[in-house]
Amino acid sequence: MITAIVFVSADVARIPEVAEEIAALDGVSEVYSVTGQIDLIALIRVSEHEQVAAVVADRLNKVDGVRSTETHIAFRTHSRHDLEAAFSLGLD
């Protein structure tokens, strides 16, 4: 599974609508409204790199109100869940 993190700058008056439209796109697993220099963070989860381009360049960037995006491809996942599994003794 390929995960891409997309920073989205959106028209301020349309942030909620833009977030909903992005969240409805195939390949988008989550959309967060955030503080700071960007307005939204979208998590893309797809099986092939070409699909990242299809989601971001072909669909997400064309949502009315999206001003710009910056895409980051994740190459390793670190989470509490992963650490617990790595150090588990297999005892419940």
Buried (B, 14 or more C-beta within 10 A) or exposed (E): EBBBEBBBBBEEEBBEBBBEBBBEBEBBEEBEBEEEEBBBBBBBBBEEEEBBEBBBEEBBBEBEBBEEBEBEEBEEEEEEEEEEEEEEEEEE
